[in-house]
Amino acid sequence: MAVATLLALDIGLPGGLIEGSHDVAGARTMAFTTLVLAQLFNCLNARSERASAFRRLFTNPLLWFAIAVSVTLQLIVVHVPFFNTTFGTTPLSFTDWMICAGLASVVLWFVELSKLIRKRT
């Protein structure tokens, strides 16, 4: 999660490893959003230490409700001006959201791969 979050920060900032186009607030918002989404992907991983996160994925409607509420709150913090001021965030473009989601999903894929390796050995 830390690597994905720091990479999102770097992608947002001008200069660094990957040239970004945001100011500090935009880069910080991308990092914050990546961290929140990574935690949500991780809650899918945490359902089982051995079974795939994709096994019986929709058996817990309360988990999906909590994920939906969390994503909605993140959208509010990022896109409502009052919360931009309060949290020091700035609105993100659709492309920025996709970058954040892609980076955050690495948590899911990494744990899925480790579960597969443990299962095979």
C-alpha distances in whole Angstrom, upper triangle without the diagonal:
4,5,5,6,9,10,11,12,14,15,17,19,22,22,19,18,18,21,20,23,21,22,20,20,19,16,15,15,13,10,11,12,8,7,10,10,6,8,11,10,9,13,14,13,14,18,19,18,20,21,19,17,20,23,24,22,24,26,24,25,24,20,21,23,20,17,20,21,17,17,21,20,17,20,22,20,20,23,26,27,28,24,23,26,25,21,21,20,21,22,20,22,21,20,17,16,16,14,11,12,12,9,7,9,8,6,10,12,10,11,14,15,15,17,20,20,21,23,25,26
4,5,5,6,8,10,11,12,14,15,17,20,20,17,16,17,19,19,21,20,21,18,18,18,15,13,15,13,10,11,12,10,8,11,12,9,11,14,14,13,16,18,17,18,21,22,21,23,24,23,21,24,26,28,26,28,29,28,29,27,24,24,26,23,20,23,23,20,19,23,21,19,21,23,21,20,24,26,27,28,24,23,25,24,20,20,19,21,22,20,22,23,21,18,18,18,15,13,14,14,11,10,13,11,10,14,15,13,14,18,18,18,20,23,23,23,26,28,28
4,5,5,6,9,10,10,12,14,15,18,18,14,13,14,17,17,20,19,20,18,19,18,15,14,16,13,10,13,14,10,10,14,13,11,13,16,15,14,18,19,18,19,23,23,22,24,25,23,21,24,27,29,26,29,31,29,30,29,26,26,28,25,22,25,25,22,21,24,24,20,23,25,23,22,25,28,29,30,26,25,27,26,22,22,21,22,23,20,22,22,20,17,17,17,14,12,14,13,9,10,12,10,10,14,14,12,14,17,17,17,20,22,22,23,26,27,27
4,6,5,6,9,10,10,12,14,17,17,15,13,13,16,15,18,17,19,17,18,16,13,13,13,10,8,11,11,7,8,11,10,8,11,14,12,13,16,17,16,18,22,23,22,23,24,21,20,22,25,27,24,26,28,27,28,27,23,23,25,23,19,22,23,19,18,21,21,17,19,22,20,19,22,25,26,27,24,23,25,25,21,20,18,19,20,17,18,18,16,14,14,13,10,8,10,9,5,6,9,8,8,12,12,12,14,16,17,17,20,22,22,23,26,27,28
4,5,5,6,9,10,11,13,16,17,14,14,14,16,14,17,15,16,14,14,13,10,9,10,8,5,7,8,6,6,9,10,9,11,14,13,14,17,18,18,19,23,24,24,26,26,24,22,24,27,29,25,27,29,28,28,27,23,23,24,22,19,21,21,18,17,20,19,15,17,20,17,16,20,22,23,24,21,19,22,21,17,17,15,17,17,15,17,18,16,13,13,14,11,8,11,11,8,8,11,11,11,14,16,15,17,19,20,20,23,25,25,26,29,30,31
4,5,5,6,9,10,11,14,14,11,11,12,14,13,16,15,15,13,14,13,10,10,12,10,7,10,11,9,9,13,14,12,15,17,17,17,20,22,21,23,26,27,26,28,29,27,25,27,30,32,29,31,33,31,32,31,27,27,28,26,23,25,25,21,20,23,22,18,20,22,20,18,22,24,25,26,23,21,23,22,19,18,16,18,19,17,19,20,18,15,15,16,13,11,14,14,10,11,14,13,14,17,18,17,19,22,22,22,25,27,27,28,31,32,32
4,5,5,6,9,10,13,12,10,9,9,11,11,14,14,15,14,15,13,10,11,12,10,8,11,12,9,11,14,14,13,16,18,17,18,21,22,21,23,27,28,27,28,29,26,24,26,29,31,28,31,33,32,32,31,28,27,29,26,23,25,26,22,21,23,23,19,21,23,21,19,22,25,26,27,24,22,24,24,21,19,18,18,19,16,17,18,15,13,14,14,10,10,12,11,8,10,13,12,13,16,17,16,19,21,21,22,24,26,26,28,30,31,32
4,5,5,6,9,12,13,11,11,10,11,10,12,11,13,12,12,10,7,8,9,6,5,9,9,7,9,12,12,12,15,16,16,17,20,21,21,23,26,28,27,29,29,26,24,26,29,31,27,29,32,30,30,29,26,25,26,24,21,22,23,19,18,20,20,16,17,20,17,15,18,21,22,24,21,19,21,21,18,16,14,14,15,12,14,14,12,9,10,11,8,7,10,10,7,9,12,12,14,17,17,17,20,22,22,23,26,27,28,29,31,33,34
4,5,5,6,10,11,10,10,10,11,9,11,10,10,9,10,9,5,6,8,6,5,9,10,9,10,13,14,14,17,19,19,20,23,24,24,26,29,30,30,32,32,30,27,29,32,34,31,32,35,33,33,31,28,28,28,26,23,24,24,21,19,22,21,17,18,20,17,15,18,21,21,23,20,17,19,20,16,14,13,13,15,13,15,17,15,11,13,14,11,10,13,14,11,12,16,16,17,20,21,20,23,25,25,26,29,30,31,32,34,36,36
4,5,5,8,8,6,7,6,8,7,10,10,11,10,12,11,7,9,12,9,9,12,14,12,14,17,17,17,19,21,21,22,25,26,26,28,31,32,32,33,34,31,29,31,34,36,33,34,37,36,35,35,31,30,32,29,26,27,28,24,23,25,24,20,21,23,21,18,21,24,24,26,23,20,22,23,20,18,16,16,17,15,16,18,15,13,15,15,12,12,15,15,12,14,17,16,18,21,21,21,24,26,26,27,29,31,31,33,35,36,36
4,6,8,9,8,8,5,6,5,8,9,11,11,13,10,7,10,11,8,9,13,13,11,14,17,16,16,20,21,20,22,25,26,26,28,31,32,32,33,33,30,28,29,33,35,31,33,36,35,34,34,31,29,30,29,25,26,27,24,21,24,23,19,20,22,20,17,20,23,23,25,23,20,22,24,20,18,16,15,16,13,14,15,12,9,12,12,9,10,13,13,11,13,16,16,18,21,21,21,24,25,25,27,29,30,31,33,35,36,37
4,7,9,9,11,8,8,5,6,5,7,8,9,6,4,8,9,7,8,11,12,11,14,16,16,17,20,21,21,23,26,27,27,29,32,34,34,35,35,32,30,31,34,36,32,34,37,35,34,33,30,29,30,28,25,25,26,23,20,22,21,18,18,20,18,15,17,20,20,22,20,17,19,20,17,15,13,12,12,10,12,14,12,9,12,13,10,10,14,14,13,15,18,18,20,22,23,23,26,28,28,29,32,33,34,35,37,38,40
4,6,7,10,8,7,5,6,6,6,6,9,8,5,9,11,10,10,14,15,14,16,19,20,20,23,24,25,26,29,30,30,32,35,36,36,38,38,35,33,34,38,39,36,37,40,38,38,37,34,33,33,31,28,29,29,26,24,25,24,21,21,23,20,17,19,22,21,24,22,18,20,21,18,16,14,13,15,13,15,17,15,12,15,17,14,14,18,18,16,18,21,21,22,25,26,26,28,30,30,32,34,35,36,38,40,41,42
4,7,9,8,5,4,6,7,7,9,12,11,9,12,14,13,14,17,18,18,20,23,23,23,26,28,28,29,32,33,33,35,38,40,39,41,41,38,36,37,41,42,39,40,43,42,41,40,37,36,37,35,32,32,32,29,27,28,28,24,24,26,23,20,22,25,24,26,24,21,22,24,22,18,17,16,17,16,17,19,17,14,18,19,16,17,20,20,18,21,24,23,25,28,28,28,31,33,33,34,37,38,38,40,42,43,44
4,7,7,5,7,9,10,11,12,15,14,12,15,17,16,16,19,20,19,21,24,25,24,27,29,29,30,33,34,34,36,39,40,39,41,41,38,36,38,41,43,40,42,44,43,43,42,39,38,39,37,34,34,35,31,29,31,30,27,27,29,26,23,25,28,27,30,28,24,25,27,24,21,20,19,21,19,20,22,19,17,20,21,17,18,22,21,19,22,24,23,25,28,28,28,31,33,32,33,36,37,37,39,42,42,43
4,6,6,8,11,12,13,13,16,15,12,14,17,15,15,18,19,18,20,23,23,22,25,27,27,28,31,32,31,33,36,37,36,38,38,36,34,35,39,41,38,40,43,41,41,40,37,36,38,35,32,33,34,30,29,31,30,26,27,29,26,24,26,29,29,30,28,25,26,28,24,22,21,20,22,20,21,22,19,17,20,20,17,17,21,20,17,20,22,21,23,26,26,25,28,30,29,30,33,34,34,36,39,39,39
4,7,9,13,14,16,16,18,17,14,16,18,16,15,19,20,18,19,23,22,21,24,26,25,26,30,30,29,32,35,35,34,35,36,33,32,33,37,39,36,38,41,40,40,40,36,35,37,35,32,33,34,30,28,31,30,27,27,30,27,25,27,30,30,32,30,27,29,30,26,24,23,22,23,21,21,22,19,17,20,19,15,16,19,18,15,18,20,19,21,24,23,22,26,27,26,28,31,31,31,33,36,36,36
4,6,10,12,14,15,17,15,12,15,17,14,14,18,18,16,19,22,21,20,24,25,24,26,29,29,29,31,34,35,34,35,36,33,31,32,36,38,35,37,40,39,39,38,35,34,35,33,30,31,32,29,26,29,29,25,25,28,26,23,25,28,28,31,28,25,27,28,25,23,21,20,20,18,18,19,15,14,17,16,13,14,17,16,14,17,19,18,21,23,22,22,26,27,26,28,31,31,31,34,36,36,37
4,7,10,12,13,16,13,11,15,16,14,15,19,19,18,20,23,22,23,26,27,26,28,31,32,32,34,37,38,37,39,38,35,34,34,38,40,37,39,42,41,40,40,37,35,36,35,31,32,33,30,27,29,29,25,25,27,25,22,24,27,27,29,27,24,26,28,25,22,20,19,19,17,17,18,15,14,17,17,14,16,19,18,16,19,22,21,23,26,25,26,29,30,30,31,34,35,35,37,39,40,41
4,6,9,10,12,10,8,12,13,11,13,16,16,15,18,21,20,21,24,25,25,27,29,30,30,33,35,37,37,38,38,35,33,33,37,39,35,37,40,38,38,37,34,33,34,32,29,29,30,27,24,26,26,22,21,24,22,18,20,23,23,25,24,20,22,24,21,19,17,15,15,13,13,15,12,11,14,15,12,13,17,16,15,18,20,20,23,25,25,25,28,30,30,32,34,35,35,38,40,40,41
4,7,10,11,9,9,12,13,12,14,17,17,17,20,22,21,23,26,26,27,29,31,32,33,35,37,39,39,41,40,37,35,35,39,40,37,38,41,40,39,38,35,33,34,32,29,29,30,27,24,25,25,22,21,22,21,17,18,21,21,24,22,19,21,23,21,18,15,13,13,12,12,14,12,11,14,16,13,15,18,18,17,20,23,23,25,27,28,28,31,33,33,35,37,38,38,41,42,43,44
4,7,8,5,6,9,10,9,12,14,14,15,18,19,20,21,24,25,25,27,29,31,31,33,36,38,38,40,39,36,34,35,38,39,36,37,40,38,37,36,33,32,32,30,27,27,27,24,22,23,22,19,18,20,18,14,16,18,17,20,19,15,17,19,17,14,12,10,11,10,11,14,13,10,13,15,13,14,17,18,17,19,22,23,24,27,28,28,31,32,33,34,37,38,39,40,42,43,45
4,6,5,6,9,10,11,12,14,15,17,19,20,21,23,25,26,27,28,31,32,33,34,37,39,39,41,41,39,36,37,41,42,38,39,42,40,38,37,35,33,33,31,29,29,28,25,23,24,23,20,19,20,18,15,16,18,17,19,18,14,15,17,15,12,11,10,12,12,14,17,16,13,16,18,16,16,20,21,20,21,24,25,26,29,30,30,32,34,35,36,38,40,41,42,44,45,46
4,5,5,6,8,10,10,12,14,15,16,18,20,21,23,24,26,27,29,31,31,32,35,37,37,40,40,37,35,36,40,41,37,38,40,38,37,36,33,32,32,30,27,28,27,24,23,23,22,18,19,20,16,14,17,18,17,18,17,13,14,16,13,10,10,10,13,13,15,19,18,14,17,19,17,16,20,21,19,20,23,24,25,28,29,29,31,33,34,34,37,39,39,40,43,44,45
4,6,5,6,9,10,10,12,14,15,16,18,20,21,23,24,25,27,29,30,31,34,36,37,39,39,36,33,35,38,39,35,36,38,36,35,33,31,30,29,27,25,25,24,21,20,20,18,15,16,16,13,11,13,15,13,15,13,10,11,12,10,7,6,6,9,10,14,17,17,13,15,18,16,15,18,20,19,19,23,24,24,27,28,29,30,33,34,35,36,38,39,40,42,44,45
4,5,5,6,9,10,10,12,14,15,16,18,20,21,22,24,26,28,29,30,33,35,35,37,37,34,31,33,36,37,33,34,36,34,33,32,29,28,28,26,23,23,23,20,18,19,18,14,14,15,13,10,12,14,14,16,14,11,13,14,12,9,7,6,8,7,10,13,13,10,12,15,13,12,16,17,16,17,20,21,22,25,26,27,29,31,32,33,35,36,37,39,41,42,43
4,5,5,6,9,10,11,12,14,15,16,19,20,21,22,25,26,27,28,31,33,33,35,35,32,30,31,35,36,32,33,36,34,33,32,29,28,28,26,23,24,24,20,19,20,19,15,16,17,15,12,15,17,17,19,16,13,15,16,13,11,9,9,11,10,12,15,13,10,12,14,12,11,14,16,14,15,18,19,20,23,24,24,26,28,29,30,32,34,35,36,38,40,40
4,5,5,6,8,10,11,12,14,15,17,19,20,21,23,25,26,27,29,32,32,34,34,32,29,31,34,35,31,32,35,32,32,30,27,27,27,24,22,22,22,18,17,19,17,14,15,16,13,11,14,16,16,17,14,12,13,14,10,8,7,9,11,11,14,16,16,12,13,16,14,12,15,17,15,15,18,19,20,22,24,24,26,28,29,30,32,34,34,36,38,39,40
4,5,5,6,8,10,10,12,14,15,17,18,20,21,23,24,26,28,30,31,33,33,30,27,29,32,33,29,30,32,30,29,27,25,24,24,21,19,19,19,16,14,15,14,10,11,12,9,7,11,13,13,15,12,9,12,13,9,8,5,6,8,8,11,13,13,10,10,13,12,10,13,15,14,14,17,19,19,21,23,24,25,27,29,30,31,33,34,35,37,39,40
4,5,5,6,9,10,10,12,14,15,16,18,20,21,22,24,27,29,29,31,31,28,25,26,30,31,27,28,31,29,28,27,24,23,24,21,19,19,19,16,14,16,15,11,12,14,12,9,12,15,16,18,15,13,16,16,13,12,9,9,9,8,10,12,11,7,8,10,9,6,10,12,10,11,14,15,16,19,20,21,23,24,26,27,29,30,31,33,35,36,37
4,5,5,6,9,10,10,12,14,15,16,19,20,21,22,25,27,27,29,29,27,24,26,29,30,27,28,31,29,28,27,24,23,24,21,19,20,20,16,15,17,16,12,14,16,13,12,15,18,19,20,16,15,17,17,13,12,10,12,13,11,14,15,14,10,11,13,10,8,11,12,10,10,14,14,14,17,19,19,21,23,24,25,27,29,30,31,33,34,35
4,5,5,6,9,10,11,13,14,15,17,19,20,21,24,26,26,29,29,27,24,26,29,29,26,27,29,27,26,24,21,21,21,18,16,17,17,13,12,14,13,9,12,13,10,10,13,16,17,17,14,12,15,14,10,11,9,11,12,11,15,16,16,12,11,14,12,9,11,14,12,11,14,16,15,18,20,20,21,23,25,26,27,29,30,31,33,35,36
4,5,5,6,8,10,11,12,14,16,17,19,20,22,25,26,28,27,25,22,23,26,27,23,24,26,24,23,22,19,18,19,16,14,14,14,11,9,12,11,7,9,11,10,8,12,14,16,17,14,13,16,15,12,12,10,11,11,10,12,13,13,10,8,11,10,6,8,11,10,9,12,14,14,16,18,19,20,22,24,25,26,28,29,30,32,34,35
4,6,5,6,9,10,10,12,14,16,16,18,21,23,23,25,25,22,19,21,24,25,22,23,26,24,24,23,19,19,20,17,14,16,16,13,11,14,14,10,12,15,13,12,15,18,20,21,18,17,19,19,15,16,13,14,14,12,14,14,13,10,9,10,8,5,6,9,7,5,9,10,11,13,15,15,17,19,20,21,23,25,26,27,29,31,32
4,6,5,6,9,10,10,13,15,15,16,19,21,21,24,24,22,19,21,24,25,22,23,25,23,23,22,18,18,19,16,14,16,16,12,12,15,14,11,14,16,14,13,17,19,21,21,18,17,20,18,15,16,14,16,16,15,17,17,17,14,12,13,12,8,10,12,9,7,10,11,10,13,15,15,16,18,20,21,22,24,25,26,28,30,31
4,5,5,6,9,10,11,13,15,15,18,20,21,24,23,21,18,20,23,23,20,21,23,20,20,18,15,15,16,13,10,12,12,8,8,12,10,8,11,13,11,12,15,17,19,20,16,16,19,17,14,15,14,15,15,14,17,16,17,14,12,14,13,9,10,13,11,8,11,13,12,13,16,17,17,19,21,22,23,25,27,27,29,31,32
4,5,5,6,8,10,11,13,14,16,19,20,22,21,19,16,17,20,21,17,18,21,19,18,17,14,13,15,13,9,11,12,9,8,11,12,9,11,14,13,13,16,18,21,22,18,18,21,20,17,18,16,17,16,14,16,15,15,13,10,11,11,8,6,9,9,6,8,10,10,11,13,15,15,17,19,20,21,23,25,25,27,29,30
4,5,5,6,9,10,11,12,15,17,17,19,19,17,14,16,19,20,17,19,21,19,20,19,15,15,17,14,11,14,15,12,11,15,15,12,15,18,17,16,19,22,24,25,21,21,24,23,19,20,18,19,19,17,19,17,17,15,13,13,12,9,8,9,8,4,6,8,6,8,11,12,12,14,16,17,18,20,21,22,24,26,27
4,5,5,6,9,10,10,13,15,16,19,19,17,14,16,19,20,17,18,20,17,18,16,13,14,15,12,10,13,13,10,11,14,14,12,15,17,16,17,20,22,24,24,21,21,24,22,19,20,19,21,20,19,21,20,20,18,15,16,16,12,11,13,12,8,10,11,8,10,13,13,13,15,17,17,18,21,22,22,24,27,28
4,5,5,7,9,10,12,15,16,18,18,16,12,14,17,17,14,15,16,14,15,13,10,10,12,9,7,10,11,8,9,12,13,11,14,16,16,17,19,21,24,24,21,22,24,23,20,22,20,21,20,19,20,19,19,18,14,15,15,12,10,13,12,9,9,12,10,9,13,14,13,15,18,18,18,21,23,23,24,27,28
4,5,5,7,9,11,13,14,16,15,13,9,11,14,15,12,14,16,15,16,15,11,11,14,12,9,12,14,12,11,15,16,14,16,19,19,19,22,24,27,27,24,24,27,26,23,24,22,23,22,20,21,19,19,18,15,14,15,12,9,11,11,7,6,9,7,6,9,11,10,11,14,15,15,17,19,20,21,23,25
4,5,5,6,9,11,12,14,14,12,9,12,15,16,13,15,17,15,17,16,12,13,16,13,11,15,16,13,14,18,18,16,19,21,21,21,24,26,29,29,25,26,29,27,23,25,23,25,24,23,24,22,22,20,18,17,17,14,12,13,13,9,9,10,6,6,10,10,9,10,13,13,13,16,18,18,19,22,23
4,5,5,7,10,11,14,13,12,9,12,14,14,12,13,14,12,13,12,9,10,13,10,9,13,14,12,13,16,17,16,19,21,21,22,24,26,29,29,25,26,29,27,24,26,24,26,25,24,25,24,24,22,19,19,20,17,15,16,16,12,12,13,10,9,13,14,11,13,16,16,15,18,20,20,20,23,25
4,5,6,8,11,12,11,9,6,8,10,11,8,10,12,11,12,12,9,10,13,12,10,13,15,14,14,18,19,18,20,23,23,23,26,28,31,31,28,28,31,30,27,29,26,28,27,25,26,24,24,23,20,19,20,17,14,15,16,12,11,13,10,8,11,12,10,10,14,14,13,15,18,18,18,21,23
4,6,6,8,9,9,8,5,9,11,12,10,13,14,13,16,16,12,13,16,15,13,17,18,17,17,21,21,20,23,25,25,25,28,30,33,33,30,30,33,31,28,30,28,29,29,27,28,26,25,24,21,20,20,18,16,16,16,13,11,12,9,6,9,10,7,8,11,11,10,13,15,14,15,18,20
4,5,7,10,10,10,8,12,12,13,12,14,14,13,16,15,11,14,16,14,13,17,18,17,18,21,22,21,24,26,26,26,29,31,34,34,30,31,33,31,28,30,29,31,30,28,30,28,28,26,24,23,23,21,18,19,18,15,14,15,11,10,13,13,9,11,14,13,11,15,17,16,16,20,21
4,7,9,8,9,7,10,10,10,9,11,11,10,13,13,10,12,15,14,14,17,18,17,19,22,23,22,25,27,27,28,31,32,35,35,32,33,35,33,31,33,31,33,32,30,31,29,30,28,25,25,25,23,20,21,21,18,16,17,14,12,15,15,12,12,15,15,12,15,18,16,16,20,21
4,5,5,7,7,10,10,11,11,14,13,13,16,16,14,16,19,18,17,21,22,21,22,25,26,26,28,31,30,31,34,36,39,39,35,36,39,36,33,36,34,35,35,33,34,32,32,30,28,27,27,25,22,22,22,19,17,18,15,12,14,14,11,11,14,13,10,13,15,13,13,17,18
4,6,8,9,13,12,14,14,17,17,17,20,20,17,19,22,21,20,23,25,23,24,28,28,27,30,32,32,33,35,37,40,40,36,37,40,38,34,36,35,36,36,34,35,33,33,31,29,28,27,25,23,23,22,19,18,17,14,13,14,13,9,10,12,10,7,11,12,10,11,14,15
4,7,9,12,11,13,14,17,17,18,21,22,19,21,24,23,22,25,27,26,26,30,31,30,32,35,34,35,37,40,43,43,39,40,42,40,37,39,37,39,38,36,36,34,34,33,30,28,28,27,24,24,23,21,19,18,15,13,14,13,10,9,11,9,6,8,10,8,7,11,12
4,6,8,7,9,11,14,14,15,18,19,17,18,22,21,20,23,25,24,25,28,29,29,31,33,34,34,36,38,42,42,38,39,42,40,37,39,37,38,37,35,35,32,32,31,29,27,27,26,23,22,23,20,18,18,16,13,13,14,11,9,11,11,7,9,12,11,9,12,15
4,5,5,9,9,13,13,15,18,19,16,17,20,20,18,21,24,23,23,26,27,26,28,31,31,31,34,36,39,40,36,37,40,38,35,37,34,35,34,32,32,29,29,28,25,24,24,23,20,19,20,18,14,15,13,10,10,12,9,6,9,10,7,8,12,11,10,13,16
4,6,8,7,10,11,12,15,16,13,13,17,16,14,17,20,19,19,22,24,23,25,27,28,28,30,32,36,36,33,33,36,35,32,33,31,32,31,28,29,26,26,25,22,21,22,20,17,17,18,15,12,13,11,8,10,11,9,7,11,12,10,11,14,14,14,17,19
4,6,5,9,11,12,14,16,14,13,17,17,15,18,21,20,20,23,25,24,25,28,29,29,31,33,36,37,34,34,38,37,34,35,32,33,31,29,29,26,26,26,23,21,22,21,17,17,19,17,13,15,14,10,11,14,12,9,12,14,12,12,16,16,15,18,20
4,5,9,9,12,14,17,14,15,18,19,17,20,23,22,22,25,27,27,28,31,32,32,34,36,39,40,37,37,41,39,36,38,36,36,35,32,32,29,29,29,26,24,26,25,21,21,22,20,17,18,17,13,14,16,14,11,14,15,12,13,16,16,14,17,20
4,6,6,9,11,14,12,13,16,17,16,18,21,21,22,24,26,26,27,30,31,32,33,35,39,39,36,37,40,39,36,38,36,36,35,33,33,30,30,30,27,25,27,26,22,23,24,22,19,20,19,15,17,19,17,14,18,19,16,16,20,20,18,21,23
4,6,8,10,12,10,9,13,14,13,15,18,18,18,20,23,23,24,26,28,28,29,31,35,36,32,33,37,35,33,35,32,33,31,29,29,26,27,27,23,22,24,22,19,19,21,18,16,18,17,13,15,18,15,13,17,18,16,17,20,20,19,22,25
4,6,7,10,9,8,11,13,12,13,16,17,17,19,22,22,23,25,27,28,29,30,34,35,32,33,36,35,33,35,32,33,31,29,29,26,27,27,24,23,25,24,20,21,23,20,18,21,19,16,18,21,19,17,21,22,20,21,24,24,23,25,28
4,6,9,9,9,12,14,14,15,18,19,20,21,23,24,25,28,29,30,31,33,36,36,34,35,38,36,34,37,34,35,34,32,32,30,31,31,27,26,28,26,23,24,26,23,21,23,21,18,20,23,20,19,22,23,20,21,25,24,23,26,28
4,5,6,7,9,10,11,13,15,16,17,19,20,22,23,25,26,28,29,30,34,34,31,32,35,33,31,34,32,33,31,30,31,29,30,29,26,26,27,25,22,24,25,22,20,23,21,18,21,23,20,19,23,23,21,23,26,25,24,27,30
4,5,5,6,9,10,10,12,14,15,16,18,20,21,22,24,26,27,28,31,31,29,31,33,32,30,33,30,31,30,29,29,27,29,28,25,25,27,25,22,24,25,22,21,24,22,19,22,25,22,22,25,26,24,26,29,28,27,31,33
4,5,5,6,9,10,10,12,14,15,16,18,20,21,22,24,25,26,30,29,26,29,31,29,27,30,29,30,29,28,29,27,29,28,24,25,27,24,22,24,25,22,21,24,22,20,23,25,22,22,26,26,24,27,30,29,28,32,34
4,5,5,6,9,10,11,12,14,15,16,18,20,21,23,24,25,29,28,25,27,30,28,26,29,27,28,27,26,27,25,27,25,22,22,24,21,18,21,22,18,17,20,18,16,19,21,19,19,23,23,21,23,26,26,25,29,31
4,5,5,6,9,10,10,12,14,15,16,18,20,21,22,23,27,27,24,26,29,27,25,28,26,26,25,24,24,22,24,23,20,20,22,20,17,19,21,17,16,20,18,16,19,21,20,19,23,24,22,24,27,27,27,30,32
4,5,5,6,9,10,10,12,14,15,16,18,20,21,22,25,25,22,25,27,26,24,27,25,26,24,24,25,23,25,24,20,21,24,21,18,21,23,19,19,22,21,19,22,24,23,23,26,27,26,28,31,30,30,33,35
4,5,5,6,9,10,10,12,14,15,16,18,20,21,24,23,20,23,25,23,21,24,22,24,23,22,24,22,24,23,19,21,22,19,17,20,21,17,18,21,19,18,21,23,21,22,25,26,24,27,30,29,29,33,34
4,5,5,6,9,10,10,12,14,15,16,18,19,23,23,20,21,24,23,21,23,21,22,21,20,21,19,21,20,16,17,19,16,14,17,17,14,14,17,16,15,18,20,19,19,23,23,23,25,28,28,28,31,33
4,5,5,6,9,10,11,12,14,15,16,17,21,21,19,20,24,22,20,23,20,21,19,19,20,18,20,19,15,17,19,17,14,18,19,16,16,20,19,17,21,23,22,22,26,27,26,28,31,31,31,34,36
4,6,5,6,9,10,10,12,14,15,16,19,19,16,18,21,19,18,21,19,20,19,19,20,19,22,20,17,19,21,18,16,20,21,18,18,22,20,20,23,25,24,25,28,29,28,30,33,33,33,36,38
4,5,5,6,9,10,11,12,14,15,18,18,15,17,20,18,16,18,16,18,17,17,19,18,20,18,15,17,18,15,14,17,18,14,16,19,17,17,21,22,21,23,26,26,26,28,31,31,32,34,36
4,5,5,6,9,10,10,12,14,17,18,15,16,19,18,16,18,15,16,14,14,15,14,16,15,11,13,15,12,11,15,16,13,14,18,17,17,20,22,21,22,25,26,26,28,31,31,32,34,36
4,5,5,6,9,10,10,11,15,15,13,15,18,17,15,18,15,16,14,14,16,15,18,16,13,16,18,15,14,18,19,17,18,21,21,20,23,25,25,26,29,30,30,32,34,35,35,38,40
4,5,5,6,9,10,10,13,13,10,12,15,14,12,15,13,14,13,14,17,17,19,17,14,17,19,16,15,19,19,17,19,22,21,21,25,26,26,27,30,31,31,33,35,35,36,39,41
4,5,5,6,8,10,13,13,10,11,14,13,11,13,10,12,11,11,14,14,16,14,11,14,15,12,12,16,16,14,16,19,19,19,22,24,24,25,28,29,29,31,33,34,35,37,39
4,6,5,6,8,11,13,10,11,14,14,12,14,11,11,9,9,11,11,14,12,10,13,15,13,13,16,17,16,18,21,21,21,24,26,26,27,30,31,31,33,35,36,37,39,41
4,5,5,5,9,9,7,9,12,12,11,13,10,11,10,11,14,15,17,16,13,17,18,16,16,20,21,19,21,24,24,24,27,29,29,30,33,34,34,36,39,39,40,43,44
4,6,6,8,8,5,6,9,9,7,9,7,9,9,11,14,15,18,15,13,17,18,15,16,20,19,18,21,23,23,24,27,28,28,30,32,33,34,36,38,38,40,42,44
4,6,8,10,7,6,10,10,9,9,6,6,5,7,10,12,14,12,10,14,15,13,14,18,18,17,19,22,22,23,26,27,28,29,32,33,34,36,37,38,39,42,43
4,6,9,8,7,11,12,11,11,8,7,5,8,10,12,14,13,12,15,17,15,16,20,20,19,22,25,25,26,28,30,31,32,34,36,36,38,40,41,42,44,46
4,6,5,6,9,10,10,11,9,9,8,11,14,15,18,17,15,19,20,19,20,23,24,22,25,28,28,29,31,33,33,35,37,38,39,41,43,44,45,47,49
4,5,5,6,9,10,10,9,8,9,12,15,17,20,18,18,21,22,20,22,25,25,25,27,30,30,31,34,35,36,37,40,41,42,44,45,46,47,50,51
4,5,5,6,9,10,10,11,12,15,18,20,23,21,20,24,24,22,24,27,27,26,29,31,31,32,35,36,37,38,41,41,42,44,46,47,48,51,52
4,5,5,6,8,7,9,10,13,17,19,21,18,17,21,22,19,21,24,24,22,25,28,27,29,32,33,33,35,37,38,38,41,43,43,44,47,48
4,6,5,5,4,6,8,11,14,17,19,16,16,20,20,18,20,23,22,22,25,27,27,29,31,32,33,35,37,37,39,41,42,43,45,47,48
4,6,5,7,8,11,14,18,21,22,20,20,23,23,21,23,26,26,25,28,30,30,32,34,35,35,38,40,40,41,44,45,46,47,50,51
4,6,8,11,13,16,20,22,24,21,20,24,24,21,23,26,25,24,27,29,29,30,33,34,34,36,38,39,40,42,44,44,46,48,49
4,5,9,12,14,18,20,21,18,18,21,21,18,20,23,22,20,24,26,25,27,30,30,31,33,35,35,36,39,40,41,42,45,46
4,7,10,13,16,19,20,17,17,21,20,18,20,23,22,21,24,26,26,28,30,31,32,34,36,36,38,40,41,42,44,46,47
4,7,9,13,15,17,13,14,17,17,14,17,20,19,18,22,23,24,26,28,28,30,32,33,34,36,38,39,40,42,44,45
4,6,10,13,14,11,12,16,16,14,17,19,19,19,22,24,25,26,28,29,31,32,34,35,37,39,40,41,43,45,46
4,7,10,12,9,10,13,14,13,15,18,18,18,21,23,24,25,27,29,30,31,33,35,36,38,39,41,42,44,45
4,7,8,6,7,10,10,10,12,15,15,16,18,20,22,23,24,26,28,29,30,32,33,35,36,38,39,41,43
4,5,5,6,9,10,11,12,14,15,16,18,21,22,23,24,26,28,29,30,33,34,35,37,38,39,41,43
4,5,5,6,9,10,10,12,14,15,16,19,21,21,22,25,26,27,28,31,32,32,34,36,37,38,41
4,5,5,6,9,10,10,12,14,15,17,20,20,21,23,25,25,27,29,30,31,33,35,36,37,39
4,5,5,6,9,10,11,12,14,16,18,19,20,22,24,25,26,28,30,31,32,34,35,36,38
4,5,5,6,8,10,10,12,15,16,17,18,20,22,23,24,26,28,29,31,32,33,35,37
4,5,5,6,8,10,10,13,15,15,16,18,20,21,22,24,26,26,28,30,31,32,34
4,5,5,6,8,10,11,14,15,15,17,20,20,21,23,25,26,27,29,31,32,33
4,5,5,6,8,10,12,13,15,16,18,19,21,22,24,25,27,28,30,31,33
4,6,5,6,9,10,11,12,14,16,17,18,20,21,23,25,26,27,29,31
4,5,5,7,10,10,10,13,15,15,16,19,20,21,22,25,26,27,29
4,5,6,8,10,10,11,14,15,16,18,20,21,22,24,25,26,28
4,5,6,8,10,11,12,14,15,17,18,20,21,22,24,26,27
4,5,5,7,9,10,11,12,14,16,17,19,20,21,23,25
4,5,5,6,8,10,10,12,14,15,16,18,20,21,22
4,6,5,6,9,10,11,12,14,15,17,18,20,21
4,6,5,6,9,10,11,12,14,15,16,18,20
4,6,5,6,9,10,10,12,14,15,16,18
4,5,5,6,9,10,11,12,14,15,17
4,5,5,6,9,10,10,12,14,15
4,5,5,6,9,10,10,12,14
4,5,5,6,9,10,11,12
4,5,5,6,8,10,11
4,5,5,6,9,10
4,5,5,6,9
4,5,5,6
4,5,5
4,6
4
